[in-house]
Amino acid sequence: MISRRNIRVKVMQTLYALETMEPGTIKPGTATSLLKDKLDQTCQIFTYLLYSMVRVAQYAEIDAQARASKHLPTAEDLRVSTKITGNEFIDQINNDKGFQVNLEQWKMKYLPDQDLLRKLYNTLAASDNYKTYINTQERSKATEKEIIEYIYKQILIGNESFVQHMEDHFLHWGDDADMMSILINNYLNKPHLFNFLQLISQEKLEYARELLLTVIDKKDYCLELIKPKLQNWDPERIAAVDMLLMEMGVCEFLFFPTIPTKVTINEYIDLAKAYSTPQSGQFVNGILDNILKDLEQAQQIQKIDRTKK
């Protein structure tokens, strides 16, 4: 469920962190430990977003009880609907044992801002979408899903305060935000297929670890291939991220036989555009393309069909 693009971003971030560490502070296992922390945070963000959806929905019960407990409740106070708390997707999330394990392990039950939670619920309760939902007597899978999607897209992600809340608690929220919309959509389509205790497949975990360690191990060799292509460029003045992305790309050319070279180049062009300078996409493209031509001419590229593996 976590994309290879996101894996590449985490490996890039880990490599960058290693390069900025003081000499002598990197111990055996430091690299893989840093990578694990970054991958864990992606899983934490996904889990917390679902938890936030649950908490906003469950606030209907808090609101109903508070308004009914007034000294002189109005008729409107006594008619607060709690229908959303019985939404099948909210039940599915909340009753998942793996989800609850993650909440406890990562201590996420202590993160929500109660004042923000109240404001998010009030925004939801005032919306036409919510009023239509609670006034529709029959429940259907389509309407149950529709209101949860609305909570995610409009009430949470559409709220500047909530986005700021995510930025405050999750260092790499900006890197994962776009992917989270895809993951949430995938979850709502097939919630029963999600294993919260293994949100990243073993295959992708192995790919992440292998890519990281290969780039570290083959760094000198990669630089031997990259530096001659820089021509008038001073390697010391090239953006550090560009160099890391090119090293990663070269490693994928040579040591990851199931990844097509075209996929590798396109991925690293996109990452250069997103994480480096405005000219980086074109720069990385040119260097990797030239290196690939040389490697192909020397018959050093050996790719295999993943389906035949």
C-alpha positions as a Markdown table, in Angstrom:
| # | Residue | x | y | z |
|---|---|---|---|---|
| 1 | Met | 0.0 | 0.0 | 0.0 |
| 2 | Ile | 3.0 | 2.3 | 0.6 |
| 3 | Ser | 4.2 | 3.3 | -2.9 |
| 4 | Arg | 7.8 | 2.7 | -4.2 |
| 5 | Arg | 8.0 | 6.5 | -4.7 |
| 6 | Asn | 7.4 | 7.0 | -1.0 |
| 7 | Ile | 10.0 | 4.4 | -0.3 |
| 8 | Arg | 12.5 | 6.2 | -2.4 |
| 9 | Val | 11.8 | 9.5 | -0.6 |
| 10 | Lys | 12.5 | 7.8 | 2.7 |
| 11 | Val | 15.7 | 6.3 | 1.5 |
| 12 | Met | 16.8 | 9.7 | 0.1 |
| 13 | Gln | 16.0 | 11.4 | 3.4 |
| 14 | Thr | 17.9 | 8.8 | 5.3 |
| 15 | Leu | 21.0 | 9.2 | 3.0 |
| 16 | Tyr | 20.8 | 12.9 | 3.4 |
| 17 | Ala | 20.6 | 12.6 | 7.2 |
| 18 | Leu | 23.6 | 10.3 | 7.2 |
| 19 | Glu | 25.7 | 12.8 | 5.2 |
| 20 | Thr | 24.9 | 15.6 | 7.6 |
| 21 | Met | 25.9 | 13.6 | 10.7 |
| 22 | Glu | 29.2 | 14.3 | 12.4 |
| 23 | Pro | 32.0 | 11.9 | 11.5 |
| 24 | Gly | 32.3 | 9.1 | 14.0 |
| 25 | Thr | 28.7 | 9.3 | 15.1 |
| 26 | Ile | 27.5 | 6.7 | 12.6 |
| 27 | Lys | 27.5 | 3.3 | 14.2 |
| 28 | Pro | 26.6 | -0.1 | 12.7 |
| 29 | Gly | 22.8 | -0.2 | 12.2 |
| 30 | Thr | 22.4 | 3.6 | 12.3 |
| 31 | Ala | 21.4 | 3.8 | 8.6 |
| 32 | Thr | 18.7 | 1.1 | 8.9 |
| 33 | Ser | 17.5 | 2.4 | 12.2 |
| 34 | Leu | 17.0 | 5.9 | 10.7 |
| 35 | Leu | 15.2 | 4.4 | 7.7 |
| 36 | Lys | 12.9 | 2.4 | 10.0 |
| 37 | Asp | 12.0 | 5.5 | 11.9 |
| 38 | Lys | 11.0 | 7.3 | 8.7 |
| 39 | Leu | 8.9 | 4.4 | 7.4 |
| 40 | Asp | 7.3 | 4.1 | 10.8 |
| 41 | Gln | 6.2 | 7.7 | 10.7 |
| 42 | Thr | 4.4 | 7.1 | 7.4 |
| 43 | Cys | 2.4 | 4.4 | 9.1 |
| 44 | Gln | 1.8 | 6.6 | 12.1 |
| 45 | Ile | 0.4 | 9.4 | 9.9 |
| 46 | Phe | -2.0 | 7.0 | 8.2 |
| 47 | Thr | -3.1 | 5.6 | 11.5 |
| 48 | Tyr | -3.5 | 9.0 | 13.1 |
| 49 | Leu | -5.6 | 10.3 | 10.2 |
| 50 | Leu | -8.0 | 7.4 | 10.6 |
| 51 | Tyr | -8.1 | 8.0 | 14.4 |
| 52 | Ser | -8.9 | 11.7 | 13.8 |
| 53 | Met | -11.8 | 10.7 | 11.6 |
| 54 | Val | -13.1 | 8.4 | 14.3 |
| 55 | Arg | -12.7 | 11.1 | 17.0 |
| 56 | Val | -14.6 | 13.7 | 15.0 |
| 57 | Ala | -17.4 | 11.3 | 14.4 |
| 58 | Gln | -17.5 | 10.2 | 18.0 |
| 59 | Tyr | -17.7 | 13.8 | 19.2 |
| 60 | Ala | -21.4 | 13.7 | 18.2 |
| 61 | Glu | -22.0 | 11.7 | 21.4 |
| 62 | Ile | -20.1 | 14.2 | 23.5 |
| 63 | Asp | -22.0 | 17.1 | 22.0 |
| 64 | Ala | -25.4 | 15.3 | 22.5 |
| 65 | Gln | -24.7 | 14.5 | 26.1 |
| 66 | Ala | -23.4 | 18.0 | 26.9 |
| 67 | Arg | -26.4 | 19.7 | 25.3 |
| 68 | Ala | -28.9 | 17.4 | 26.9 |
| 69 | Ser | -27.3 | 18.0 | 30.3 |
| 70 | Lys | -27.9 | 21.8 | 30.2 |
| 71 | His | -30.0 | 23.2 | 33.0 |
| 72 | Leu | -32.7 | 24.2 | 30.4 |
| 73 | Pro | -32.0 | 22.3 | 27.2 |
| 74 | Thr | -33.9 | 23.4 | 24.2 |
| 75 | Ala | -35.8 | 21.0 | 21.9 |
| 76 | Glu | -32.9 | 21.3 | 19.5 |
| 77 | Asp | -30.5 | 20.4 | 22.2 |
| 78 | Leu | -32.4 | 17.2 | 22.8 |
| 79 | Arg | -32.5 | 16.3 | 19.1 |
| 80 | Val | -28.7 | 16.1 | 18.5 |
| 81 | Ser | -28.1 | 13.2 | 16.2 |
| 82 | Thr | -25.5 | 10.6 | 17.0 |
| 83 | Lys | -26.1 | 8.6 | 13.8 |
| 84 | Ile | -22.5 | 9.1 | 12.6 |
| 85 | Thr | -21.1 | 7.2 | 15.6 |
| 86 | Gly | -22.7 | 4.0 | 14.2 |
| 87 | Asn | -21.2 | 4.5 | 10.7 |
| 88 | Glu | -19.9 | 1.2 | 9.4 |
| 89 | Phe | -16.5 | 2.5 | 8.5 |
| 90 | Ile | -16.1 | 4.1 | 11.9 |
| 91 | Asp | -16.9 | 0.8 | 13.5 |
| 92 | Gln | -14.6 | -1.0 | 11.1 |
| 93 | Ile | -11.7 | 1.2 | 12.1 |
| 94 | Asn | -12.4 | 1.3 | 15.8 |
| 95 | Asn | -12.9 | -2.4 | 16.1 |
| 96 | Asp | -9.7 | -3.4 | 14.3 |
| 97 | Lys | -7.3 | -4.9 | 16.9 |
| 98 | Gly | -4.3 | -4.0 | 14.9 |
| 99 | Phe | -5.4 | -0.3 | 14.7 |
| 100 | Gln | -5.9 | -0.3 | 18.5 |
| 101 | Val | -2.4 | -1.8 | 19.0 |
| 102 | Asn | -0.9 | 0.9 | 16.9 |
| 103 | Leu | -2.7 | 3.6 | 18.8 |
| 104 | Glu | -1.3 | 2.3 | 22.1 |
| 105 | Gln | 2.2 | 1.6 | 20.8 |
| 106 | Trp | 2.6 | 5.0 | 19.3 |
| 107 | Lys | 0.7 | 6.8 | 22.1 |
| 108 | Met | -1.6 | 8.5 | 19.7 |
| 109 | Lys | -4.5 | 8.8 | 22.0 |
| 110 | Tyr | -2.7 | 11.6 | 23.7 |
| 111 | Leu | -2.2 | 13.7 | 20.6 |
| 112 | Pro | -5.7 | 15.1 | 19.7 |
| 113 | Asp | -6.3 | 18.8 | 20.6 |
| 114 | Gln | -9.7 | 18.8 | 22.3 |
| 115 | Asp | -10.4 | 22.4 | 21.3 |
| 116 | Leu | -9.5 | 21.7 | 17.7 |
| 117 | Leu | -11.6 | 18.5 | 17.8 |
| 118 | Arg | -14.6 | 20.4 | 18.9 |
| 119 | Lys | -14.2 | 23.0 | 16.2 |
| 120 | Leu | -13.8 | 20.3 | 13.5 |
| 121 | Tyr | -17.0 | 18.6 | 14.7 |
| 122 | Asn | -18.9 | 21.9 | 14.8 |
| 123 | Thr | -17.8 | 22.5 | 11.2 |
| 124 | Leu | -19.1 | 19.1 | 10.2 |
| 125 | Ala | -22.4 | 19.5 | 12.1 |
| 126 | Ala | -23.1 | 22.8 | 10.3 |
| 127 | Ser | -22.4 | 21.4 | 6.9 |
| 128 | Asp | -25.2 | 20.6 | 4.4 |
| 129 | Asn | -23.6 | 17.2 | 3.7 |
| 130 | Tyr | -23.8 | 16.2 | 7.4 |
| 131 | Lys | -27.4 | 17.4 | 7.7 |
| 132 | Thr | -28.4 | 15.4 | 4.7 |
| 133 | Tyr | -26.7 | 12.3 | 6.1 |
| 134 | Ile | -28.3 | 12.4 | 9.6 |
| 135 | Asn | -31.7 | 13.2 | 8.1 |
| 136 | Thr | -31.6 | 10.2 | 5.8 |
| 137 | Gln | -33.2 | 7.3 | 7.7 |
| 138 | Glu | -31.8 | 4.4 | 5.8 |
| 139 | Arg | -28.1 | 3.5 | 5.8 |
| 140 | Ser | -26.4 | 2.4 | 2.7 |
| 141 | Lys | -22.7 | 1.6 | 2.0 |
| 142 | Ala | -22.5 | 4.5 | -0.5 |
| 143 | Thr | -23.8 | 7.1 | 1.9 |
| 144 | Glu | -21.8 | 5.7 | 4.9 |
| 145 | Lys | -18.6 | 6.0 | 2.8 |
| 146 | Glu | -19.6 | 9.4 | 1.3 |
| 147 | Ile | -19.8 | 11.1 | 4.7 |
| 148 | Ile | -16.5 | 9.6 | 5.9 |
| 149 | Glu | -14.8 | 10.8 | 2.7 |
| 150 | Tyr | -16.3 | 14.2 | 3.3 |
| 151 | Ile | -14.9 | 14.2 | 6.9 |
| 152 | Tyr | -11.4 | 13.4 | 5.5 |
| 153 | Lys | -11.3 | 15.7 | 2.5 |
| 154 | Gln | -13.2 | 18.7 | 3.8 |
| 155 | Ile | -13.3 | 18.7 | 7.6 |
| 156 | Leu | -9.7 | 17.5 | 8.2 |
| 157 | Ile | -7.5 | 18.1 | 5.2 |
| 158 | Gly | -9.5 | 21.2 | 4.2 |
| 159 | Asn | -8.9 | 22.8 | 7.6 |
| 160 | Glu | -5.8 | 24.9 | 8.0 |
| 161 | Ser | -5.7 | 24.3 | 11.7 |
| 162 | Phe | -5.8 | 20.6 | 11.4 |
| 163 | Val | -3.0 | 20.6 | 8.7 |
| 164 | Gln | -0.9 | 22.7 | 11.0 |
| 165 | His | -1.7 | 20.2 | 13.8 |
| 166 | Met | -0.3 | 17.5 | 11.5 |
| 167 | Glu | 2.8 | 19.5 | 10.7 |
| 168 | Asp | 3.5 | 20.1 | 14.4 |
| 169 | His | 3.3 | 16.4 | 15.3 |
| 170 | Phe | 4.7 | 14.7 | 12.2 |
| 171 | Leu | 8.0 | 16.0 | 10.9 |
| 172 | His | 7.5 | 14.6 | 7.3 |
| 173 | Trp | 3.8 | 15.3 | 7.0 |
| 174 | Gly | 4.5 | 17.4 | 3.9 |
| 175 | Asp | 6.2 | 14.4 | 2.2 |
| 176 | Asp | 3.4 | 12.0 | 2.9 |
| 177 | Ala | 0.3 | 14.2 | 2.6 |
| 178 | Asp | -0.5 | 13.5 | -1.1 |
| 179 | Met | 0.0 | 9.8 | -0.7 |
| 180 | Met | -2.3 | 9.7 | 2.3 |
| 181 | Ser | -5.3 | 10.7 | 0.2 |
| 182 | Ile | -4.6 | 7.6 | -1.9 |
| 183 | Leu | -4.2 | 5.4 | 1.1 |
| 184 | Ile | -7.4 | 6.6 | 2.8 |
| 185 | Asn | -9.3 | 6.0 | -0.5 |
| 186 | Asn | -7.8 | 2.5 | -0.7 |
| 187 | Tyr | -8.8 | 1.8 | 2.8 |
| 188 | Leu | -12.4 | 3.0 | 2.4 |
| 189 | Asn | -12.7 | 0.8 | -0.7 |
| 190 | Lys | -11.4 | -2.4 | 0.9 |
| 191 | Pro | -10.9 | -1.9 | 4.7 |
| 192 | His | -10.9 | -5.7 | 5.3 |
| 193 | Leu | -7.6 | -6.0 | 3.3 |
| 194 | Phe | -5.6 | -3.7 | 5.6 |
| 195 | Asn | -3.3 | -5.2 | 8.2 |
| 196 | Phe | -2.4 | -2.4 | 10.6 |
| 197 | Leu | 0.4 | -4.4 | 12.1 |
| 198 | Gln | 2.1 | -4.6 | 8.7 |
| 199 | Leu | 1.2 | -1.5 | 6.7 |
| 200 | Ile | 4.3 | -1.8 | 4.6 |
| 201 | Ser | 4.7 | -5.2 | 2.8 |
| 202 | Gln | 7.8 | -7.3 | 3.4 |
| 203 | Glu | 8.7 | -6.9 | -0.2 |
| 204 | Lys | 8.8 | -3.1 | 0.0 |
| 205 | Leu | 10.6 | -3.2 | 3.3 |
| 206 | Glu | 13.3 | -5.4 | 1.7 |
| 207 | Tyr | 13.5 | -3.0 | -1.3 |
| 208 | Ala | 13.9 | 0.0 | 1.0 |
| 209 | Arg | 16.7 | -1.6 | 3.1 |
| 210 | Glu | 18.4 | -3.0 | 0.0 |
| 211 | Leu | 18.4 | 0.3 | -1.8 |
| 212 | Leu | 19.7 | 2.2 | 1.2 |
| 213 | Leu | 22.6 | -0.2 | 1.9 |
| 214 | Thr | 23.4 | -0.6 | -1.8 |
| 215 | Val | 23.8 | 3.2 | -2.3 |
| 216 | Ile | 26.0 | 3.3 | 0.8 |
| 217 | Asp | 28.1 | 0.4 | -0.3 |
| 218 | Lys | 28.5 | 1.4 | -3.9 |
| 219 | Lys | 28.8 | 5.2 | -3.4 |
| 220 | Asp | 32.4 | 5.4 | -4.6 |
| 221 | Tyr | 31.6 | 3.3 | -7.7 |
| 222 | Cys | 28.5 | 5.4 | -8.5 |
| 223 | Leu | 30.6 | 8.6 | -8.2 |
| 224 | Glu | 33.1 | 7.2 | -10.7 |
| 225 | Leu | 30.3 | 6.9 | -13.2 |
| 226 | Ile | 28.6 | 10.3 | -12.4 |
| 227 | Lys | 31.6 | 12.7 | -12.1 |
| 228 | Pro | 32.8 | 12.3 | -15.8 |
| 229 | Lys | 29.3 | 13.3 | -16.9 |
| 230 | Leu | 29.3 | 16.5 | -15.0 |
| 231 | Gln | 31.7 | 18.2 | -17.5 |
| 232 | Asn | 31.9 | 21.9 | -16.4 |
| 233 | Trp | 29.9 | 21.3 | -13.2 |
| 234 | Asp | 31.8 | 21.4 | -9.9 |
| 235 | Pro | 30.6 | 18.3 | -8.0 |
| 236 | Glu | 31.1 | 20.2 | -4.7 |
| 237 | Arg | 28.6 | 22.8 | -5.9 |
| 238 | Ile | 25.9 | 20.5 | -7.2 |
| 239 | Ala | 22.9 | 20.2 | -4.9 |
| 240 | Ala | 23.4 | 17.4 | -2.4 |
| 241 | Val | 19.9 | 16.0 | -3.1 |
| 242 | Asp | 20.7 | 15.8 | -6.8 |
| 243 | Met | 23.8 | 13.8 | -6.2 |
| 244 | Leu | 22.0 | 11.4 | -3.9 |
| 245 | Leu | 19.2 | 10.9 | -6.4 |
| 246 | Met | 21.7 | 10.1 | -9.1 |
| 247 | Glu | 23.5 | 7.6 | -6.9 |
| 248 | Met | 20.2 | 6.0 | -6.2 |
| 249 | Gly | 19.3 | 5.9 | -9.9 |
| 250 | Val | 22.6 | 4.3 | -10.9 |
| 251 | Cys | 22.2 | 1.7 | -8.2 |
| 252 | Glu | 18.7 | 0.8 | -9.5 |
| 253 | Phe | 20.2 | 0.5 | -13.1 |
| 254 | Leu | 22.8 | -1.9 | -12.0 |
| 255 | Phe | 21.6 | -3.8 | -8.9 |
| 256 | Phe | 17.8 | -3.9 | -9.1 |
| 257 | Pro | 17.1 | -6.2 | -12.1 |
| 258 | Thr | 13.3 | -6.1 | -11.8 |
| 259 | Ile | 13.0 | -2.3 | -12.0 |
| 260 | Pro | 12.9 | -1.1 | -15.6 |
| 261 | Thr | 15.4 | 1.7 | -16.4 |
| 262 | Lys | 12.6 | 3.9 | -17.8 |
| 263 | Val | 10.8 | 3.7 | -14.5 |
| 264 | Thr | 14.0 | 4.5 | -12.6 |
| 265 | Ile | 14.7 | 7.6 | -14.7 |
| 266 | Asn | 11.1 | 8.9 | -14.5 |
| 267 | Glu | 10.9 | 8.4 | -10.8 |
| 268 | Tyr | 14.2 | 10.3 | -10.0 |
| 269 | Ile | 13.3 | 13.1 | -12.4 |
| 270 | Asp | 10.0 | 13.6 | -10.4 |
| 271 | Leu | 11.8 | 13.4 | -7.1 |
| 272 | Ala | 14.4 | 16.0 | -8.2 |
| 273 | Lys | 11.7 | 18.4 | -9.3 |
| 274 | Ala | 9.9 | 17.9 | -6.0 |
| 275 | Tyr | 12.8 | 18.0 | -3.5 |
| 276 | Ser | 15.6 | 20.0 | -5.2 |
| 277 | Thr | 16.1 | 23.0 | -7.4 |
| 278 | Pro | 13.8 | 24.1 | -10.3 |
| 279 | Gln | 16.5 | 22.9 | -12.8 |
| 280 | Ser | 17.2 | 19.6 | -11.0 |
| 281 | Gly | 14.7 | 17.5 | -12.9 |
| 282 | Gln | 16.3 | 18.3 | -16.3 |
| 283 | Phe | 19.8 | 18.0 | -14.8 |
| 284 | Val | 19.2 | 14.6 | -13.2 |
| 285 | Asn | 17.5 | 13.4 | -16.4 |
| 286 | Gly | 20.5 | 14.3 | -18.5 |
| 287 | Ile | 23.1 | 12.7 | -16.3 |
| 288 | Leu | 21.2 | 9.5 | -15.7 |
| 289 | Asp | 20.4 | 9.2 | -19.4 |
| 290 | Asn | 24.0 | 9.5 | -20.4 |
| 291 | Ile | 25.2 | 7.0 | -17.8 |
| 292 | Leu | 22.5 | 4.6 | -18.9 |
| 293 | Lys | 23.6 | 4.8 | -22.5 |
| 294 | Asp | 27.2 | 4.0 | -21.5 |
| 295 | Leu | 26.1 | 1.1 | -19.3 |
| 296 | Glu | 23.9 | -0.4 | -22.0 |
| 297 | Gln | 26.7 | -0.1 | -24.5 |
| 298 | Ala | 29.0 | -1.9 | -22.1 |
| 299 | Gln | 26.2 | -4.5 | -21.6 |
| 300 | Gln | 26.2 | -3.9 | -17.9 |
| 301 | Ile | 22.4 | -3.6 | -17.6 |
| 302 | Gln | 20.7 | -6.9 | -16.9 |
| 303 | Lys | 16.9 | -6.6 | -16.4 |
| 304 | Ile | 14.4 | -9.4 | -15.9 |
| 305 | Asp | 10.7 | -9.6 | -16.1 |
| 306 | Arg | 9.2 | -9.4 | -12.5 |
| 307 | Thr | 6.6 | -11.9 | -13.5 |
| 308 | Lys | 9.3 | -14.5 | -14.2 |
| 309 | Lys | 11.1 | -14.0 | -11.0 |
